Amino acid sequence: MALPISEDLSQSIIVGSQVDLWHIPKSGLVDGGSEPKEVARGLYVSEVPGSEGAFSVGSGKIVHVVVPTTQVSAVLSAVKEEGSLTLLSIPGGLK
C-alpha cells in the first residue's frame, strides 16, 4: 500500500524494515485537537523514496508498505483523514 508520508524518514527505515504507522491530526495538540494515534503495527517496508520505483509527491514522500488484511481498514481511514502520517522504525525490525 502506498502511504503519503509528510515527514523525513529515519535512515533506519529501509526496504525490509518493520515500522509502526501513526496519524497526527491536522489541528494537533496546540489547538486542543486530538493526540497522535497509532494506526497499524508491524508493517514491512517494500519501497522507500530514492529506491528504484519509489517517488515523491509535493513536499511529502510515498512509502510502500505491506499491510496485513486485518489492518487495511484502519490504514485506509488514516490516509483519508486530515493530518499527516509518520512511520516509526521498530528496533531490530529488519527482515
C-alpha positions as CSV (number, residue, x, y, z in Angstrom):
1,M,0.0,0.0,0.0
2,A,1.3,3.5,-0.9
3,L,1.4,5.9,2.1
4,P,1.9,9.6,1.8
5,I,4.4,10.4,4.5
6,S,4.9,14.1,5.1
7,E,8.0,14.0,7.4
8,D,11.5,13.0,6.6
9,L,12.2,9.3,7.1
10,S,14.7,8.0,9.6
11,Q,17.7,6.5,7.9
12,S,16.8,3.2,9.7
13,I,13.7,2.9,7.5
14,I,14.8,0.9,4.5
15,V,13.3,-1.8,2.3
16,G,12.6,-4.8,4.5
17,S,12.4,-2.9,7.8
18,Q,9.5,-3.2,10.1
19,V,7.6,0.0,11.1
20,D,4.6,1.3,13.0
21,L,2.2,3.8,11.4
22,W,1.0,6.9,13.3
23,H,-1.5,9.6,12.4
24,I,-1.0,13.1,13.6
25,P,-4.2,15.2,13.4
26,K,-4.1,18.5,11.5
27,S,-5.2,20.6,14.4
28,G,-2.5,18.9,16.6
29,L,-2.2,19.3,20.4
30,V,-1.8,23.1,20.2
31,D,-5.4,23.8,19.4
32,G,-6.8,21.2,21.8
33,G,-7.1,18.7,18.9
34,S,-6.7,15.0,19.2
35,E,-3.5,13.4,20.2
36,P,-1.4,11.4,17.6
37,K,-2.6,7.8,17.4
38,E,-1.1,4.6,16.4
39,V,-2.8,3.2,13.3
40,A,-1.0,0.0,12.5
41,R,1.8,-2.1,13.9
42,G,4.5,-4.3,12.4
43,L,4.2,-3.2,8.8
44,Y,7.0,-4.1,6.4
45,V,8.5,-1.5,4.1
46,S,8.6,-2.6,0.4
47,E,9.7,0.7,-1.2
48,V,11.2,3.9,0.0
49,P,11.8,7.3,-1.7
50,G,15.0,7.2,-3.6
51,S,15.0,3.5,-4.2
52,E,14.0,2.1,-7.6
53,G,10.3,2.6,-8.3
54,A,9.7,5.0,-5.4
55,F,8.8,8.7,-5.9
56,S,7.9,11.9,-4.1
57,V,4.7,13.9,-4.3
58,G,4.7,17.6,-3.5
59,S,6.6,18.1,-0.3
60,G,5.9,14.6,1.0
61,K,7.1,11.2,0.1
62,I,5.4,8.0,-0.9
63,V,6.5,4.9,1.1
64,H,5.1,1.5,0.1
65,V,4.4,-0.9,3.0
66,V,2.9,-4.4,3.3
67,V,-0.3,-4.1,5.3
68,P,-2.0,-7.2,6.8
69,T,-5.6,-7.6,5.8
70,T,-6.7,-7.1,9.4
71,Q,-5.2,-3.6,9.4
72,V,-6.2,-2.4,5.9
73,S,-9.4,-0.6,7.0
74,A,-7.6,1.4,9.7
75,V,-4.8,2.4,7.4
76,L,-7.2,3.5,4.6
77,S,-9.1,5.5,7.2
78,A,-6.0,7.2,8.4
79,V,-4.8,8.1,4.9
80,K,-8.1,9.9,4.1
81,E,-8.2,11.8,7.5
82,E,-6.8,15.4,7.7
83,G,-3.4,15.4,9.2
84,S,-0.2,13.6,8.5
85,L,1.2,10.1,8.6
86,T,4.5,9.2,10.1
87,L,6.4,5.9,10.3
88,L,8.4,4.9,13.3
89,S,11.1,2.3,13.0
90,I,10.9,-0.8,15.2
91,P,14.3,-1.5,16.6
92,G,15.6,-4.8,15.4
93,G,12.7,-5.0,12.9
94,L,14.7,-5.8,9.8
95,K,13.6,-9.0,8.0
